Amino acid sequence: MSDSPARVGIIGCGTISATYLGNAPNFPSYDIVAVSDLRLDAAQARAEEFGVDKACTPDELLADDDIDIVINITPHSAHGAVGIAALEAGKSVYIEKPMAVALEDAQRMMDLSAEKGLRVGAAPDTFFGGTWQTARALIDEGAIGEPIGGFSCIQIRSAGPWREGDAEAAAKASEGYRSFYATNFFEFGVTWLFDRGPYYLHALINLLGPVARVTGSARNTWPERSRGGSKVPCDTPTNFSGVLDFANGALLTFINSSDVAGMGLPHVEIYGSEGSLRCIDPNNFGGTLYLRKAGSREDEPIEPRFPNTDNKRGIGLADMVVSSRAGRPHRASGEMGLHTVEICHALHDASAENRHIHLKTTCDQPAAMPAGLADWEVPA
């Protein structure tokens, strides 16, 4: 790539594509110059809405030699195939979560990137947010002492008809664009573990580093579910209680369920030898942290001391472009995406096989963001 903005094309013009397209002008390192979808009308509508010159099919986008990077925003089941195709076409790729459903597909992408000298980036990038970077700084500075444990929880059920898999309601809610909730929510790779789980896992890896071992229990609570007034089979677990052993020694309880009405348990807490830190929902960039020192009963509110506290989706791609030109690793890395996919698989396998799973993958803890950056800015 030259020093001019990287030329980026989107594959997948569903609901989330609007966020990437809306945010992109704030990142000088790349321009979105083409959008594509199997439904050409969806690509044309997005192009008109955001002033993108080219709307085309995915095959046409992959054949375009002017495209440097592909943003892969397809349904979960297509993440692997589209990511592999982009790399085989000589393009770097930035993939919405999960990086892939099949672990083999995620590994193949990493192999191709190494063979071809290309980059793979993996969303989510909410850990770039000012609140998460403040949490990281507090841990790195020793505010809670040695991290020894943690807790992570997402529990959501029946927040609307689309949560029950009603494709018609989801289509209406997304104003004509294909919503994630219009896909079959009751298939392996489409549940909360693969959809929301990566937000939590990327946030945790940012704070604590990689995971070494996983165990837990998983349950398919109801093998038959409601969908648009009819019943459909569910053939995959949707209720998980796990334990993640981090390489640094910290042990974390990991709860992920789409089967219960949550009662307000914290999203993420990190426990250290000198104190504890209550964090925000990993789906968000900003909010208030709470620090409790050992021996105290008071929670001290900590406001963010870094920028990017509102929706900055796409900042991970900006960091990938700038880091590539600087010859250093990028933060929302393919290695972390692959590691996250293996953790999701390990939570299934540990329960099915009644054992601990020692992970085969690992990744570097992302570099902390430096102080002094402006909103939307990534380190040069």
C-alpha positions in Angstrom: 0.0 0.0 0.0 1.1 3.6 -0.6 0.7 6.4 1.8 -2.6 7.4 0.2 -5.8 6.0 1.8 -6.2 2.2 1.5 -9.0 1.4 -1.0 -11.6 -0.7 0.8 -14.5 -2.7 -0.4 -17.4 -4.1 1.6 -18.9 -7.5 1.1 -22.2 -7.7 2.8 -24.6 -4.8 2.8 -26.8 -5.7 5.7 -27.6 -3.5 8.8 -24.1 -3.1 10.2 -22.7 -1.9 6.9 -24.3 1.4 7.5 -22.2 1.9 10.6 -18.9 1.2 8.8 -19.9 3.4 5.9 -21.0 6.2 8.2 -17.8 6.1 10.3 -15.3 5.7 7.5 -14.9 9.4 6.5 -13.5 10.0 10.0 -10.6 7.6 9.4 -8.1 9.2 6.9 -6.2 5.9 6.5 -8.8 4.3 4.3 -11.7 5.0 1.9 -14.6 2.7 1.2 -14.8 2.8 -2.6 -17.0 -0.2 -3.4 -19.9 -2.1 -1.8 -21.1 -5.5 -2.8 -23.8 -8.1 -1.9 -25.4 -11.2 -3.3 -28.5 -9.0 -3.4 -27.3 -6.3 -5.8 -30.2 -4.1 -5.0 -28.9 -3.9 -1.4 -25.5 -2.9 -2.6 -26.9 -0.3 -4.9 -29.0 1.2 -2.1 -26.0 1.5 0.2 -23.9 3.0 -2.5 -26.6 5.7 -3.1 -27.1 6.3 0.6 -23.4 6.9 1.3 -22.1 8.2 -2.0 -20.0 5.2 -2.9 -19.1 5.0 -6.6 -19.3 1.3 -7.1 -22.0 -1.3 -6.3 -21.4 -4.8 -7.5 -21.5 -8.5 -6.7 -18.9 -10.0 -4.4 -17.2 -11.8 -7.2 -16.8 -8.5 -9.1 -15.4 -6.9 -6.0 -12.9 -9.7 -5.5 -11.8 -9.4 -9.1 -11.2 -5.6 -8.8 -7.4 -5.0 -8.6 -8.0 -1.5 -7.2 -9.3 -2.9 -3.9 -6.7 -3.3 -1.2 -8.8 -4.6 1.7 -12.2 -6.3 2.0 -14.5 -5.7 5.0 -16.3 -9.0 5.4 -19.8 -8.3 6.9 -21.5 -11.4 5.6 -23.6 -13.7 7.8 -21.6 -15.8 10.3 -21.7 -18.9 8.1 -20.0 -17.1 5.2 -17.3 -15.4 7.2 -14.8 -18.2 6.6 -15.4 -18.7 2.9 -15.5 -15.0 2.0 -12.4 -14.3 4.1 -10.5 -17.1 2.4 -11.7 -15.9 -1.1 -10.5 -12.4 -0.4 -7.1 -13.5 0.7 -6.8 -15.8 -2.3 -7.6 -12.8 -4.4 -4.6 -11.0 -3.0 -6.5 -8.7 -0.6 -6.2 -8.1 3.1 -9.4 -8.7 5.0 -11.1 -7.2 8.1 -13.8 -9.6 9.3 -16.8 -8.9 11.5 -17.2 -11.3 14.5 -16.8 -14.2 14.7 -13.8 -14.5 12.4 -15.2 -17.8 11.2 -17.6 -20.5 12.5 -15.2 -23.3 11.5 -11.9 -23.2 13.3 -10.3 -24.7 10.2 -11.4 -21.7 8.2 -10.0 -19.2 10.7 -6.7 -21.1 10.6 -6.7 -21.2 6.8 -7.0 -17.4 6.7 -4.0 -17.0 9.0 -2.0 -19.4 6.8 -2.9 -17.5 3.7 -2.1 -14.2 5.2 1.4 -15.5 6.1 1.9 -17.0 2.7 0.9 -13.9 0.8 2.1 -11.2 3.1 -1.4 -9.9 3.8 -3.2 -8.7 6.9 -6.2 -10.2 8.7 -8.1 -8.1 11.1 -10.9 -9.4 13.4 -13.7 -7.4 14.9 -14.9 -6.4 17.4 -12.9 -3.3 18.1 -14.8 -1.9 21.0 -11.8 -2.6 23.2 -10.2 0.5 21.5 -12.8 2.5 23.4 -11.8 5.0 26.0 -13.3 3.2 28.9 -11.6 -0.1 28.0 -8.3 1.6 27.5 -8.7 3.2 30.9 -9.3 -0.2 32.4 -6.3 -1.5 30.7 -4.2 1.4 32.0 -5.4 0.9 35.5 -4.5 -2.8 35.4 -1.1 -2.1 33.8 -0.3 0.6 36.4 -1.1 -1.9 39.3 -4.3 -0.3 40.6 -5.7 -3.7 41.4 -2.4 -5.4 42.0 -1.8 -8.8 40.4 -4.9 -9.9 38.4 -6.0 -13.2 39.9 -9.6 -13.7 38.7 -12.6 -12.3 36.9 -16.2 -12.6 36.0 -18.0 -12.2 32.6 -21.7 -12.5 32.0 -24.2 -11.9 29.2 -27.8 -13.1 29.8 -30.5 -11.9 27.3 -33.8 -13.5 26.4 -36.8 -12.3 24.4 -35.9 -8.6 23.9 -38.1 -8.5 20.9 -39.7 -10.9 18.3 -36.4 -11.1 16.3 -34.7 -12.5 19.4 -37.0 -15.5 18.9 -35.8 -15.9 15.3 -38.8 -14.2 13.6 -37.2 -13.4 10.2 -40.2 -11.3 9.1 -40.0 -9.1 12.1 -36.2 -8.8 11.8 -36.5 -7.7 8.2 -39.0 -5.0 9.1 -36.9 -3.8 12.0 -33.9 -3.4 9.7 -35.7 -1.1 7.3 -35.1 -3.3 4.3 -31.6 -4.4 5.0 -30.8 -8.0 6.1 -30.4 -8.2 9.9 -28.4 -10.7 11.8 -31.6 -11.7 13.5 -33.2 -12.6 10.2 -30.8 -15.6 10.1 -31.5 -18.8 12.0 -30.5 -17.9 15.5 -30.6 -21.6 16.6 -27.7 -23.0 14.5 -24.2 -23.7 15.7 -22.1 -20.5 15.1 -25.1 -18.1 15.2 -25.9 -18.1 18.9 -24.9 -15.5 21.5 -21.6 -17.4 22.1 -20.4 -16.7 18.6 -22.2 -13.3 18.2 -21.8 -11.5 21.5 -19.0 -13.8 22.9 -16.3 -12.2 20.8 -17.0 -8.8 22.4 -16.3 -10.2 25.8 -13.4 -12.3 24.7 -11.6 -9.5 22.9 -12.2 -7.2 25.9 -10.8 -9.8 28.3 -7.8 -10.6 26.1 -7.1 -6.8 26.0 -7.1 -6.7 29.8 -5.5 -10.0 30.7 -3.8 -11.5 27.6 -4.5 -14.9 26.0 -6.3 -17.9 27.5 -4.5 -21.2 28.1 -7.2 -23.6 29.2 -11.0 -23.8 29.0 -13.6 -25.9 30.8 -17.4 -25.6 31.4 -20.8 -26.9 30.8 -23.2 -26.2 27.9 -26.9 -27.0 27.5 -29.4 -26.9 24.7 -32.2 -25.8 27.0 -35.1 -26.2 24.6 -34.5 -28.4 21.5 -37.6 -26.8 19.9 -38.0 -23.0 19.8 -40.5 -20.4 18.5 -39.9 -18.7 15.2 -42.6 -16.4 13.7 -45.4 -18.3 15.3 -44.2 -21.7 14.4 -41.8 -24.2 16.0 -38.3 -24.9 14.7 -35.6 -27.3 16.0 -32.5 -26.0 17.9 -29.6 -28.3 17.6 -26.9 -26.4 19.5 -26.2 -25.3 23.1 -27.4 -21.8 24.0 -26.6 -21.8 27.7 -23.0 -21.8 28.8 -21.2 -21.7 32.1 -17.4 -21.9 31.7 -14.1 -21.2 33.3 -11.2 -19.6 31.4 -7.7 -20.1 32.7 -5.6 -17.2 31.4 -1.9 -17.7 30.6 -1.1 -15.1 33.2 -2.7 -17.3 35.9 -6.0 -15.4 36.3 -9.2 -17.6 36.5 -12.4 -16.2 35.1 -16.0 -17.4 35.3 -17.6 -17.0 31.8 -21.5 -17.1 31.5 -23.2 -16.7 28.2 -26.9 -17.4 27.8 -29.8 -16.5 25.5 -32.2 -18.6 27.6 -32.6 -16.5 30.7 -33.9 -13.1 31.7 -30.8 -11.3 33.1 -31.1 -9.8 36.6 -28.3 -7.2 36.3 -25.1 -9.2 37.0 -22.1 -7.2 35.9 -20.8 -7.7 32.4 -17.1 -7.9 33.3 -15.2 -7.7 36.6 -11.5 -8.2 37.1 -10.2 -9.1 40.5 -6.7 -8.4 41.7 -4.6 -8.8 44.8 -5.1 -5.1 45.7 -8.6 -4.4 44.4 -11.3 -5.1 41.8 -12.5 -3.3 38.7 -16.1 -3.4 37.4 -16.2 -2.7 33.6 -18.9 -1.8 31.1 -20.8 -3.8 28.5 -18.1 -4.9 26.0 -20.6 -4.0 23.2 -19.9 -0.4 24.1 -16.9 1.9 23.7 -17.6 4.2 26.7 -19.1 4.4 30.2 -18.1 4.5 33.8 -15.7 2.1 35.5 -15.8 1.3 39.2 -12.7 0.6 41.3 -12.9 -1.0 44.7 -9.6 -1.2 46.7 -8.9 -4.1 49.0 -10.4 -3.5 52.4 -12.8 -0.9 51.2 -16.6 -1.2 50.8 -16.8 1.8 48.5 -16.8 1.7 44.7 -14.9 4.7 43.2 -16.3 5.8 39.8 -13.5 6.2 37.2 -14.3 8.3 34.2 -12.5 7.5 30.9 -9.2 9.2 30.4 -8.8 8.1 26.8 -10.9 9.3 23.7 -13.2 7.2 21.6 -16.0 6.6 24.1 -18.9 6.5 21.5 -19.4 4.3 18.5 -16.1 4.1 16.6 -16.6 0.8 14.8 -14.0 0.6 12.0 -11.2 2.0 14.3 -9.7 -1.5 14.3 -9.4 -1.4 10.5 -7.8 2.1 10.7 -5.2 0.7 13.1 -4.6 -2.3 10.8 -3.8 0.0 7.9 -1.6 2.3 9.8 0.2 -0.5 11.7 0.8 -2.3 8.4 2.5 0.7 6.9 4.6 1.1 10.1 5.6 -2.6 10.0 4.1 -3.5 13.4 1.3 -5.8 14.6 -2.2 -4.4 14.6 -4.4 -4.6 17.7 -7.6 -6.3 16.4 -5.5 -9.1 15.0 -6.4 -12.2 13.1 -4.4 -14.2 15.7 -6.8 -12.8 18.4 -9.8 -13.6 16.2 -8.6 -17.2 15.7 -7.9 -17.6 19.4 -11.5 -16.3 20.1 -13.0 -18.9 17.7 -11.1 -21.7 19.4 -12.3 -20.5 22.8 -15.9 -20.7 21.6 -15.3 -24.2 20.2 -13.6 -25.2 23.5 -16.6 -24.2 25.6 -18.7 -26.6 23.5 -16.1 -29.4 23.5 -15.3 -29.2 27.2 -18.9 -29.9 28.1 -19.4 -32.6 25.4 -16.2 -34.4 26.3 -16.3 -33.8 30.1 -12.7 -32.4 30.3 -10.5 -29.4 30.3 -9.5 -28.2 26.8 -5.9 -27.0 26.5 -5.9 -24.4 23.7 -3.6 -24.9 20.7 -3.8 -21.2 19.6 -2.6 -18.1 21.4 -2.1 -14.5 20.6 -0.3 -11.4 21.8 -2.1 -9.1 24.2 -3.0 -6.1 22.1 -0.7 -3.1 22.6 -2.3 -0.5 24.9 -3.3 2.7 23.2 -1.0 5.6 24.1 -2.2 8.7 25.8 -2.7 12.0 24.0 -4.7 10.8 21.0 -7.6 12.7 19.6 -11.1 11.2 18.9 -11.0 8.9 15.9 -7.2 8.8 15.9 -4.9 5.7 16.0 -1.2 5.7 16.7 1.0 6.6 13.7 
